[in-house]
């Protein structure tokens, strides 16, 4: 017979072992657990530590960071930027800032190349306008990134402060995000 106590990430840890495990709750709320190897499951349960639960919960927070960022950075059409678009932003912002500094400095010297921005320039939106929009969006992205990371750090610190599994479960990792 398996002695089970819910712990954050424990079901996933047992599942990752490849051992078949099922949970059935009857109408009275009694949970029955069965497995293909009770002794192996019990060994996993007995060896599962608060540090394992903390690691699991921190990974959940990391996944929420990604979701929060994706929620906060919608394109003009409401879609979420692709990975390629997101990878392009640091370089695009660097090019925009270099070009703006050159333009604001009297256009002395060689004009900085802006290949990542040039592809988006249209007749209606000359380089100077596009550069301004890129810089403004880059600043919003940086502000969003900083706020999301600050929330993640606070939640992880709260998780680290928990002295038992119940405390780990009690922390609402979905609350306190900026988006």
RODO-2510 file (C-alpha; in nm, 4 decimals, decimal comma):
residues 179
     n   res          X          Y          Z
     1     x     0,0000     0,0000     0,0000
     2     x     0,1198     0,3493    -0,0873
     3     x     0,1336     0,6214     0,1776
     4     x     0,0607     0,9401    -0,0139
     5     x     0,0765     1,3028     0,0900
     6     x     0,0338     1,5729    -0,1727
     7     x     0,3526     1,7650    -0,2364
     8     x     0,4161     2,0166    -0,5148
     9     x     0,5566     1,8268    -0,8122
    10     x     0,5330     1,4811    -0,6573
    11     x     0,2835     1,3472    -0,9115
    12     x     0,5102     1,4645    -1,1921
    13     x     0,8139     1,3064    -1,0244
    14     x     0,6367     0,9707    -1,0017
    15     x     0,5084     1,0085    -1,3560
    16     x     0,8584     1,0825    -1,4838
    17     x     0,9749     0,7513    -1,3407
    18     x     0,7638     0,5692    -1,5946
    19     x     0,5764     0,3776    -1,3266
    20     x     0,2052     0,3550    -1,3951
    21     x     0,0121     0,5445    -1,1298
    22     x    -0,3573     0,6208    -1,1012
    23     x    -0,5647     0,8217    -0,8574
    24     x    -0,9327     0,7496    -0,8049
    25     x    -1,1471     0,9557    -0,5713
    26     x    -1,4781     0,8038    -0,4637
    27     x    -1,8009     0,9897    -0,3894
    28     x    -1,6989     1,0325    -0,0249
    29     x    -1,3705     1,1971    -0,1264
    30     x    -1,1525     0,9001    -0,0387
    31     x    -0,8487     0,8833    -0,2637
    32     x    -0,7314     0,5423    -0,3781
    33     x    -0,3879     0,5174    -0,5371
    34     x    -0,2708     0,2260    -0,7416
    35     x     0,0487     0,1657    -0,9305
    36     x     0,2351    -0,0948    -1,1264
    37     x     0,5102    -0,0963    -0,8611
    38     x     0,4021     0,0207    -0,5154
    39     x     0,7486    -0,0227    -0,3611
    40     x     0,9159     0,1944    -0,6273
    41     x     0,6463     0,4622    -0,5956
    42     x     0,6829     0,4653    -0,2183
    43     x     1,0603     0,5043    -0,2550
    44     x     1,0052     0,8105    -0,4758
    45     x     0,7543     0,9543    -0,2268
    46     x     0,9849     0,8924     0,0691
    47     x     1,2806     1,0483    -0,1121
    48     x     1,0928     1,3559    -0,2320
    49     x     1,2201     1,6577    -0,0393
    50     x     1,1139     2,0134     0,0252
    51     x     1,4033     2,1158    -0,2006
    52     x     1,2485     1,9070    -0,4818
    53     x     0,9147     2,0813    -0,4286
    54     x     1,0848     2,4224    -0,4257
    55     x     1,2617     2,3445    -0,7527
    56     x     0,9300     2,2343    -0,9052
    57     x     0,7474     2,5489    -0,7884
    58     x     1,0273     2,7745    -0,9165
    59     x     0,9985     2,6060    -1,2572
    60     x     0,6256     2,6842    -1,2477
    61     x     0,7131     3,0499    -1,1797
    62     x     0,9587     3,0479    -1,4722
    63     x     0,6810     2,9184    -1,6988
    64     x     0,4565     3,2003    -1,5770
    65     x     0,7296     3,4535    -1,6592
    66     x     0,7140     3,3417    -2,0207
    67     x     0,3326     3,3594    -2,0243
    68     x     0,3338     3,7029    -1,8620
    69     x     0,5812     3,8368    -2,1141
    70     x     0,3853     3,6892    -2,4058
    71     x     0,0664     3,8473    -2,2698
    72     x     0,2300     4,1876    -2,2340
    73     x     0,3964     4,2151    -2,5743
    74     x     0,1196     4,1828    -2,8273
    75     x     0,1742     4,3021    -3,1825
    76     x    -0,0427     4,5793    -3,3255
    77     x    -0,2804     4,3151    -3,4629
    78     x    -0,3118     4,1503    -3,1201
    79     x    -0,0983     3,8482    -3,2057
    80     x     0,1944     3,7363    -2,9952
    81     x     0,5353     3,8020    -3,1538
    82     x     0,7187     3,5008    -3,2865
    83     x     1,0447     3,3852    -3,1338
    84     x     1,2279     3,5285    -3,4359
    85     x     1,0652     3,8684    -3,3816
    86     x     1,1612     3,8647    -3,0159
    87     x     1,5190     3,7674    -3,0925
    88     x     1,5347     4,0596    -3,3363
    89     x     1,4363     4,3237    -3,0790
    90     x     1,7676     4,3725    -2,8936
    91     x     1,9540     4,4245    -3,2209
    92     x     1,6780     4,6431    -3,3616
    93     x     1,6824     4,8589    -3,0470
    94     x     2,0613     4,8906    -3,0620
    95     x     2,0458     4,9977    -3,4272
    96     x     1,7658     5,2463    -3,3558
    97     x     1,9519     5,4061    -3,0657
    98     x     2,2732     5,4338    -3,2688
    99     x     2,0894     5,5905    -3,5622
   100     x     1,9002     5,8332    -3,3356
   101     x     2,2248     5,9396    -3,1643
   102     x     2,3812     5,9956    -3,5080
   103     x     2,0770     6,1938    -3,6302
   104     x     2,0559     6,4023    -3,3120
   105     x     2,4314     6,4662    -3,3218
   106     x     2,4134     6,6558    -3,6501
   107     x     2,4563     6,3495    -3,8711
   108     x     2,8330     6,3650    -3,8416
   109     x     3,0390     6,0693    -3,9500
   110     x     2,9101     5,7574    -4,1175
   111     x     2,5411     5,6855    -4,0849
   112     x     2,4938     5,3729    -3,8707
   113     x     2,3536     5,0733    -4,0551
   114     x     1,9979     4,9755    -3,9611
   115     x     1,9254     4,6594    -4,1612
   116     x     1,6744     4,5245    -3,9076
   117     x     1,4788     4,8492    -3,9273
   118     x     1,5234     4,9123    -4,3004
   119     x     1,3068     4,6129    -4,3833
   120     x     1,0140     4,7872    -4,2103
   121     x     1,0546     5,1349    -4,3569
   122     x     0,7735     5,2486    -4,5859
   123     x     0,6862     5,5680    -4,7681
   124     x     0,4380     5,6510    -4,4930
   125     x     0,6882     5,5745    -4,2205
   126     x     1,0392     5,7090    -4,2879
   127     x     1,3393     5,5865    -4,0923
   128     x     1,3198     5,8641    -3,8322
   129     x     0,9596     5,7732    -3,7453
   130     x     1,0304     5,3995    -3,7425
   131     x     1,3392     5,4508    -3,5237
   132     x     1,1303     5,6477    -3,2730
   133     x     0,8699     5,3699    -3,2613
   134     x     1,1360     5,1018    -3,2180
   135     x     1,2950     5,2917    -2,9290
   136     x     0,9586     5,3512    -2,7618
   137     x     0,8658     4,9833    -2,7907
   138     x     1,2091     4,8766    -2,6685
   139     x     1,1635     5,0945    -2,3605
   140     x     0,8181     4,9441    -2,2960
   141     x     0,9604     4,5920    -2,3365
   142     x     1,2439     4,6654    -2,0952
   143     x     1,0031     4,8106    -1,8414
   144     x     0,7759     4,5072    -1,8767
   145     x     1,0707     4,2678    -1,8473
   146     x     1,1915     4,4407    -1,5319
   147     x     0,8449     4,4337    -1,3706
   148     x     0,7883     4,0673    -1,4568
   149     x     1,1326     3,9663    -1,3309
   150     x     1,0795     4,1613    -1,0079
   151     x     0,7507     3,9763    -0,9519
   152     x     0,9173     3,6411    -1,0231
   153     x     1,1960     3,7144    -0,7733
   154     x     0,9436     3,8114    -0,5041
   155     x     0,7372     3,4958    -0,5598
   156     x     1,0468     3,2732    -0,5579
   157     x     1,1692     3,4344    -0,2363
   158     x     0,8287     3,3719    -0,0799
   159     x     0,8521     3,0067    -0,1874
   160     x     1,2017     2,9829    -0,0373
   161     x     1,0656     3,1122     0,2932
   162     x     0,8224     2,8202     0,3270
   163     x     0,9239     2,5626     0,5856
   164     x     0,7006     2,2764     0,4707
   165     x     0,5061     2,1307     0,1790
   166     x     0,1817     2,2922     0,2946
   167     x     0,3509     2,6300     0,2775
   168     x     0,4693     2,5558    -0,0738
   169     x     0,1117     2,4762    -0,1777
   170     x    -0,0218     2,7857    -0,0017
   171     x     0,1812     3,0307    -0,2102
   172     x    -0,0343     3,1595    -0,4960
   173     x     0,2196     3,1907    -0,7744
   174     x    -0,0441     3,3316    -1,0113
   175     x    -0,0926     3,6511    -0,8067
   176     x     0,1155     3,9677    -0,8111
   177     x     0,2124     3,9802    -1,1777
   178     x     0,2130     4,3112    -1,3675
   179     x     0,0191     4,1805    -1,6673
***
